[in-house]
Amino acid sequence: MGAEGGRARWPLAPCPHPRATAQDECHNYIRVLVPRDARTLFACGTNAFNPVCRSYEARSLLQEGEEVSGQARCPFDTRQSNVALFADGSLYSATVADFQASDAVIYRSLGARSPPLRTLKYSSRWLQEPHFVQALPYGPYIYFFFREIAVELGVAVARVARVCRNDRGGSPRVLERRWTSFLKARLQCTVPGDAVFYFDVLEAVTLPHALHGRPAVLALFGTQPNSIPGSAVCAFYLADVERAFEGHFAEPRGAAGAWPPVPEERVPRPRPGCCAGMGPATAIVTSGDFPDETLAFAKEHPLLHGAVAPAGGRPLFTRTGTRLTQLAVDVGAGPRGNHTVLFLGAEDGRVLKVLAAARSPGDVLLLEEISLYEPRWCRGPRGASRVLGLELHPPGQELFVAFAGCLVRLPLSRCAQHGACRRSCLAARDPYCVWLPPGGCVPFSEDLP
């Protein structure tokens, strides 16, 4: 497979999209590129609004097997969101499943032992105009992080959803070939005070890291599009996320559009959304054996009441006046590997380097603001200064920063700017820099004395 600017060079189908106004929209944009196993890569491209997928041998990049449809695995349009991963031999994907982008889906497919499953079709209670951000396995579940137009509020909110890895769908009467375990909860990133300030627009989520000795994900949020520009980074302990899924269910009640909690006495047993053979459903062999009452309740009540609160009760870092777009985190920075550094990409082409101290979640220090976008050698469409991706490469001590028109490699340490000034080097508190007489302020490495 050749690639140029994210476009794969396999034969394209004719471009059929009625809204395609530029030839660029009909290229084959690679939107899925994930390891299928230790030796195989799985790739899907938009293919001129006719998505297709292929498997490749990782070392040689030679195609293996036949091409398969990309429907429900890859978006039709490169502007539509998607996430994907392989777990237990199956592909878990979240995207749109139709040409008009009206059928949002969380889908499992390609598994030899697990049947294909998907979310309920055209159900605003399950998914409503979602923008998918991250998918990750944790314990017996696959978690999906996204933002959507909340059916209970009418504005964009951040969500985390989960499905059981051993879900095999419902009975022939209820939720056949649909998830029986799909549940979702709100992620809350707020600044507390007399008037609580909400960051609701989820932009990025990291993989799990150890934060203060506990597994957690870090997430980047923004304000609503019609609000004051601002962004915040919140951390969420995965134990708190799991606890939220044991909370009250929500349902619409009354003419005012309220979504109060469902009284526990109305919730059937085994509890809807739990995994067959585990916990309260230990006696259930497979998900198809759940009572119809449990499955019917799960179908109508995917939303949980309440929200997942951030670690420490407030954001790790906030920024007003600009919108941050991407997040990467290094939890092992410094000579002792005990510092956490956040890298934040902005829509104006800057990268912020932030030290999150280990003493408390709110103790942070802005180390640097680095302007990276240069239109003379990074040409792109309107808005090309927006940082589209951040990827840390710890062995090379570098950060890759993706724009629409170029890829920039940024060293994690920029110690030379302090020169031979010991006070400046130490006052910077940059965990990637050390003072080493007579060399001055130099990047830390394992081979230093």
SVG drawing of the C-alpha trace seen along z (x, -y; Angstrom):
<svg xmlns="http://www.w3.org/2000/svg" viewBox="-47 -35 80 56">
<polyline fill="none" stroke="black" stroke-width="0.4" points="0.0,0.0 1.4,-3.4 0.3,-6.5 0.7,-10.2 -0.8,-12.8 -3.0,-10.2 -4.3,-9.0 -3.9,-5.3 -3.0,-4.4 -5.4,-1.6 -7.9,-1.9 -10.8,-4.2 -14.4,-3.8 -16.2,-6.6 -17.0,-9.5 -20.8,-9.3 -21.3,-11.9 -23.8,-14.6 -22.2,-17.1 -18.6,-16.5 -17.5,-20.0 -13.7,-19.4 -11.7,-16.5 -9.9,-16.1 -13.1,-14.9 -13.0,-11.8 -9.6,-10.6 -9.1,-7.5 -8.4,-8.8 -7.1,-6.2 -9.3,-6.4 -8.6,-3.1 -5.1,-1.7 -4.9,0.7 -3.0,3.8 -5.1,6.9 -2.6,9.1 1.2,9.2 2.0,9.5 -1.0,7.9 -2.3,4.4 -5.9,3.6 -6.6,0.6 -9.8,-1.1 -10.2,-4.0 -13.0,-6.2 -12.5,-5.1 -14.4,-7.9 -17.4,-7.6 -17.4,-3.8 -15.3,-2.6 -13.3,0.6 -10.8,2.4 -7.8,4.6 -5.3,6.6 -1.5,6.2 1.5,8.0 3.1,5.5 6.7,5.8 6.3,6.1 3.0,4.2 1.8,6.9 -1.9,7.4 -3.3,10.5 -6.7,12.0 -9.5,10.4 -10.8,6.8 -13.9,6.4 -16.6,3.7 -15.8,0.8 -19.4,0.1 -19.8,-0.5 -16.1,-0.1 -14.9,-3.3 -16.7,-6.6 -17.8,-7.5 -16.5,-11.1 -13.1,-12.0 -14.8,-14.7 -16.9,-12.1 -15.5,-10.8 -14.5,-7.2 -12.5,-5.0 -11.5,-1.4 -9.6,1.3 -9.2,5.1 -9.8,7.0 -10.3,10.8 -10.0,11.2 -12.9,8.9 -13.0,5.4 -14.8,2.8 -15.6,-0.3 -17.7,-3.4 -18.6,-5.6 -21.6,-6.1 -23.0,-3.2 -24.8,-4.9 -24.1,-7.4 -26.2,-10.2 -24.4,-9.8 -27.8,-9.4 -27.1,-6.0 -24.4,-6.3 -23.2,-2.9 -21.0,-1.1 -20.2,2.2 -18.4,5.4 -17.4,7.5 -14.8,9.9 -14.7,12.1 -14.4,15.9 -16.0,16.6 -18.2,13.5 -21.2,12.7 -21.6,9.2 -23.4,6.8 -24.4,3.1 -26.3,0.4 -30.0,-0.2 -30.6,-1.8 -31.9,-5.4 -32.4,-5.7 -31.7,-9.1 -31.7,-7.5 -28.7,-5.3 -26.7,-7.7 -27.6,-11.2 -25.1,-12.9 -22.1,-11.5 -18.5,-12.5 -16.3,-9.6 -13.0,-10.3 -11.5,-7.2 -12.0,-3.4 -10.2,-1.3 -10.4,2.1 -10.5,2.3 -11.4,5.3 -14.4,7.2 -15.5,4.1 -14.8,2.0 -15.2,-1.7 -16.1,-4.4 -15.5,-8.1 -17.5,-10.6 -19.6,-13.7 -23.2,-13.9 -26.3,-16.1 -27.8,-15.0 -31.4,-13.9 -32.1,-15.1 -30.5,-18.5 -30.4,-19.4 -26.7,-20.5 -23.4,-18.8 -22.1,-16.8 -19.3,-14.4 -20.1,-10.7 -18.5,-7.4 -20.2,-4.3 -19.3,-0.6 -20.2,2.8 -19.4,6.3 -16.7,8.1 -18.7,11.4 -22.0,9.9 -23.6,12.1 -26.8,10.1 -30.3,10.5 -33.0,13.1 -35.0,13.5 -37.7,11.4 -35.7,8.4 -32.4,6.9 -31.5,9.7 -28.1,8.9 -28.0,5.8 -25.9,5.0 -27.6,6.1 -24.9,4.4 -24.7,0.9 -24.9,-1.8 -23.6,-5.4 -22.9,-8.1 -21.9,-11.8 -18.3,-12.9 -18.3,-16.1 -15.4,-18.5 -16.3,-21.7 -14.7,-24.5 -16.5,-24.6 -17.7,-27.9 -20.8,-30.0 -21.5,-29.6 -20.3,-26.2 -18.5,-26.6 -18.9,-23.6 -16.5,-22.3 -18.7,-19.9 -17.1,-19.4 -14.9,-16.4 -11.9,-16.7 -9.3,-14.0 -8.8,-11.1 -5.6,-9.3 -5.1,-5.6 -5.1,-4.6 -2.1,-5.8 -1.3,-5.6 -2.2,-8.9 -1.4,-9.3 -1.1,-5.5 -4.5,-4.8 -5.5,-3.9 -6.9,-6.9 -7.5,-8.5 -6.9,-12.2 -9.4,-14.0 -9.4,-17.4 -12.6,-19.4 -13.7,-22.6 -16.5,-25.1 -19.7,-25.1 -19.1,-26.6 -21.2,-29.7 -19.5,-30.2 -16.4,-32.0 -13.4,-30.0 -11.7,-27.9 -10.4,-24.4 -9.7,-22.2 -7.9,-18.9 -9.7,-16.6 -8.5,-13.3 -11.0,-10.4 -10.1,-7.4 -11.4,-4.3 -12.7,-3.1 -15.0,-6.2 -16.1,-5.4 -17.0,-1.9 -18.9,-3.0 -21.0,-5.4 -22.3,-2.4 -23.7,-1.0 -25.8,-4.1 -29.4,-5.0 -30.9,-4.8 -32.5,-7.9 -35.8,-8.1 -38.0,-11.0 -40.9,-11.9 -43.5,-14.6 -44.1,-17.3 -41.1,-19.5 -38.5,-17.2 -37.1,-16.1 -35.0,-12.9 -35.2,-11.9 -33.6,-8.7 -35.6,-5.5 -36.6,-4.1 -34.6,-1.0 -37.7,1.1 -38.6,0.6 -35.2,2.0 -35.5,5.7 -33.0,8.3 -30.5,9.3 -29.5,5.6 -29.7,4.4 -26.4,3.7 -24.3,6.2 -22.3,9.0 -23.6,12.5 -21.8,14.9 -20.4,12.1 -21.5,10.3 -25.3,10.1 -25.7,12.1 -23.4,15.0 -26.2,17.5 -26.8,16.3 -24.9,18.4 -25.0,16.0 -26.6,12.6 -29.4,14.2 -30.5,15.9 -31.4,12.7 -35.2,12.4 -37.1,10.4 -37.9,7.9 -34.2,7.1 -33.6,6.8 -36.6,4.6 -35.5,2.3 -32.0,2.2 -33.4,1.3 -35.3,-1.8 -32.8,-2.9 -29.2,-3.2 -28.6,-6.4 -27.5,-6.6 -28.4,-9.4 -25.7,-11.6 -22.2,-12.0 -18.6,-10.9 -16.7,-13.5 -13.1,-14.3 -10.2,-13.3 -9.8,-15.9 -13.1,-17.5 -11.7,-20.0 -9.6,-20.2 -5.9,-19.6 -5.4,-22.6 -7.6,-25.3 -7.0,-27.8 -9.3,-30.6 -9.2,-32.7 -8.2,-29.8 -9.4,-26.3 -7.1,-23.4 -7.6,-20.4 -5.3,-17.5 -3.7,-16.0 -0.7,-13.7 0.7,-12.8 4.1,-11.5 3.7,-10.0 7.4,-9.0 9.3,-12.2 12.3,-13.3 15.4,-11.7 13.4,-9.5 10.5,-9.0 8.0,-10.5 6.8,-13.6 3.7,-13.9 3.9,-16.3 0.9,-17.3 1.3,-18.3 -1.6,-20.3 -2.2,-21.2 -4.2,-24.4 -6.2,-25.5 -3.7,-28.3 -0.7,-26.0 0.8,-26.2 1.8,-23.4 1.6,-23.9 3.9,-21.9 2.5,-21.6 4.0,-20.1 1.4,-18.4 3.0,-17.9 2.5,-14.7 1.5,-16.3 -2.0,-17.2 -4.3,-17.2 -4.5,-21.0 -0.7,-21.8 0.4,-22.5 2.9,-24.7 2.9,-25.9 6.5,-25.2 6.4,-26.4 4.2,-27.7 5.7,-26.7 4.5,-28.1 4.9,-25.4 2.7,-26.2 4.5,-27.9 2.4,-28.5 5.4,-29.0 6.3,-25.3 3.1,-23.8 0.5,-24.6 -3.1,-23.4 -6.7,-24.4 -8.4,-27.0 -7.9,-26.3 -4.7,-24.4 -3.0,-25.7 -5.2,-23.5 -3.3,-20.7 -4.9,-17.5 -2.8,-15.0 -0.1,-14.5 1.9,-11.3 4.7,-10.8 7.8,-8.8 9.6,-8.2 12.6,-6.3 13.4,-9.3 12.4,-11.8 10.2,-13.6 6.7,-14.6 5.1,-14.3 2.6,-17.1 0.2,-16.6 -1.3,-19.5 -3.5,-19.2 -0.5,-20.0 2.5,-18.6 4.0,-16.6 6.4,-18.3 8.9,-16.6 9.4,-18.4 12.1,-17.4 10.7,-17.0 13.6,-19.0 14.6,-22.4 17.2,-23.0 19.6,-25.0 17.4,-28.1 18.7,-28.4 22.3,-28.4 24.9,-28.5 22.5,-30.2 22.1,-27.8 19.4,-29.9 17.3,-29.9 17.7,-26.2 16.7,-25.2 13.9,-27.8 12.3,-26.4 11.5,-23.1 11.5,-21.3 11.9,-17.6 13.5,-17.0 16.4,-19.3 19.2,-19.0 22.1,-21.3 25.4,-19.5 28.6,-21.6 30.4,-22.4 28.0,-21.5 25.3,-23.8 21.6,-23.0 21.3,-19.8 18.6,-17.2 18.4,-14.4 19.5,-11.0 20.2,-7.7 23.9,-7.8 24.6,-11.1 26.8,-10.8"/>
</svg>
